[in-house]
Amino acid sequence: MKYTKSVKTFVRRQKAQIRRQFWDTKKQKEMIDAMYRKISGTQNAEEKEIEAEDLKEKQNAKKPKIKVKTKGVKRTLTPSKSEGKNKK
């Protein structure tokens, strides 16, 4: 797959950052592979299962319903004092 110039520079900088963060070469390779998967949009089966489980948990989590009881008070609008003075 060919990447645009901006994506290539992004990849190069991310790889350099990963190599600075992790001294273990296996961990570096894992992180770089994960970065490429994220950029290309492909995922392995395990990642898809984890995301599917997370989505199901979010959907199943019920938000508590808040019931607000209001009293049946009727309010009438009365003209304010300033309105009464202006009307002559």
C-alpha positions in Angstrom: 0.0 0.0 0.0 1.4 3.4 -0.9 1.1 6.3 1.5 1.0 10.0 0.9 4.0 12.1 1.8 2.3 13.4 5.0 1.6 9.9 6.2 5.1 8.8 5.5 6.5 11.6 7.6 4.0 10.8 10.4 5.1 7.1 10.3 8.8 8.1 10.4 8.3 10.4 13.4 6.1 7.8 15.3 8.7 5.1 14.7 11.4 7.3 16.1 9.3 8.1 19.1 8.5 4.4 19.7 12.2 3.6 19.5 13.0 6.3 22.1 10.3 5.1 24.5 10.9 1.4 24.4 14.4 -0.2 24.6 13.1 -3.7 24.1 13.3 -4.6 20.4 10.3 -7.0 20.6 8.2 -4.3 22.2 9.3 -1.8 19.5 8.3 -4.2 16.7 4.9 -4.8 18.3 4.2 -1.1 18.7 5.3 -0.3 15.2 3.2 -3.2 13.8 0.2 -1.9 15.8 0.8 1.6 14.4 0.8 0.3 10.8 -2.4 -1.7 11.5 -4.1 1.4 12.9 -3.0 3.5 9.9 -4.1 0.9 7.3 -7.4 0.2 9.1 -6.9 -3.5 9.4 -7.3 -5.3 12.7 -6.7 -8.9 13.8 -9.5 -11.1 15.1 -8.6 -10.5 18.8 -8.8 -6.8 18.5 -12.2 -7.0 16.8 -13.5 -9.3 19.5 -12.4 -6.9 22.3 -14.0 -3.9 20.5 -17.2 -5.9 20.0 -17.3 -6.8 23.7 -16.7 -3.2 24.8 -19.5 -2.0 22.5 -21.9 -4.6 23.9 -21.0 -3.6 27.5 -21.7 0.1 26.7 -25.0 -0.8 25.0 -26.1 -3.0 27.9 -25.2 -0.4 30.6 -28.5 1.2 31.4 -28.5 4.8 32.5 -30.7 5.4 35.5 -33.9 7.2 34.7 -34.7 10.2 36.8 -38.3 10.8 37.6 -39.2 14.3 38.4 -42.5 14.8 40.1 -44.0 18.2 39.6 -46.9 19.6 41.4 -49.8 20.8 39.4 -49.5 24.5 40.3 -51.2 26.9 38.0 -49.5 30.2 37.7 -51.0 33.3 36.3 -49.0 36.1 34.8 -49.5 39.5 36.5 -48.1 42.6 35.0 -45.1 44.0 36.8 -45.2 47.3 38.5 -43.1 49.0 35.8 -45.5 47.8 33.1 -48.5 49.2 35.0 -46.9 52.7 35.2 -46.0 52.9 31.5 -49.6 52.1 30.4 -51.5 55.3 30.7 
